[in-house]
Amino acid sequence: MSPLRIALYIVIIIASVIVTILVLAQEGKQQGLGAISGAAETYWGKNKGRSMEGKMVKITGVLVALIIILAVVMNLRFI
């Protein structure tokens, strides 16, 4: 097994562990009765992308894309 393949395995494992932790740390998308009455339209509801929760969602998406790309690269024959 080549050193590059071992390094890619390690990166996939670390990224997978981080994605698991991020997904478990995120809140659910269900807003309950607040979505019916319009209570979700607060400052925090509108600017959710700039909050820590929004950043966690973006980081999770990037890491999942990285895992998928590395899995495809690992499946190629020349590595």
C-alpha positions in Angstrom: 0.0 0.0 0.0 1.4 3.4 -1.0 2.0 6.2 1.4 -0.5 8.4 -0.6 -3.2 5.8 -0.1 -2.5 5.6 3.6 -2.6 9.4 3.9 -6.0 9.5 2.1 -7.4 6.8 4.4 -6.4 8.9 7.4 -7.9 12.1 5.9 -11.2 10.2 5.2 -11.3 8.8 8.7 -10.6 12.1 10.4 -13.2 13.9 8.2 -15.8 11.2 8.9 -15.3 11.6 12.7 -15.6 15.4 12.4 -18.8 15.1 10.3 -20.3 12.7 12.8 -19.6 15.1 15.7 -20.9 18.1 13.7 -24.2 16.4 12.7 -24.8 15.3 16.3 -24.1 18.8 17.6 -26.6 20.5 15.2 -30.2 21.2 16.1 -33.1 19.7 14.3 -34.8 21.5 11.4 -38.2 21.1 13.1 -39.4 24.5 14.5 -42.6 23.3 16.0 -45.5 25.7 16.4 -43.3 28.7 16.1 -43.2 28.2 12.3 -47.0 28.4 12.1 -47.4 31.7 14.0 -44.4 33.4 12.3 -42.2 33.5 15.4 -39.3 32.0 13.4 -39.0 35.3 11.5 -36.8 36.9 14.1 -33.3 38.4 13.7 -31.8 35.0 14.5 -34.1 33.2 12.2 -33.2 35.4 9.2 -29.4 35.5 9.9 -29.0 31.9 10.6 -26.3 31.5 7.9 -24.0 33.9 9.8 -24.5 32.2 13.2 -22.4 29.4 14.6 -25.2 27.0 13.6 -25.0 28.2 10.0 -21.3 27.8 9.9 -21.6 24.3 11.2 -24.0 23.4 8.4 -21.6 24.8 5.8 -18.6 23.0 7.3 -20.6 19.8 7.3 -21.4 20.1 3.7 -17.8 20.9 2.7 -16.5 17.9 4.7 -19.1 15.5 3.2 -18.1 16.7 -0.3 -14.5 16.1 0.6 -15.2 12.6 1.8 -17.1 11.8 -1.5 -14.3 13.2 -3.7 -11.6 11.3 -1.7 -13.7 8.1 -1.9 -13.9 8.5 -5.7 -10.1 9.2 -5.9 -9.3 6.2 -3.8 -11.3 4.0 -6.1 -9.1 4.9 -9.1 -6.5 2.4 -10.1 -3.4 4.6 -10.4 -3.2 5.5 -6.6 
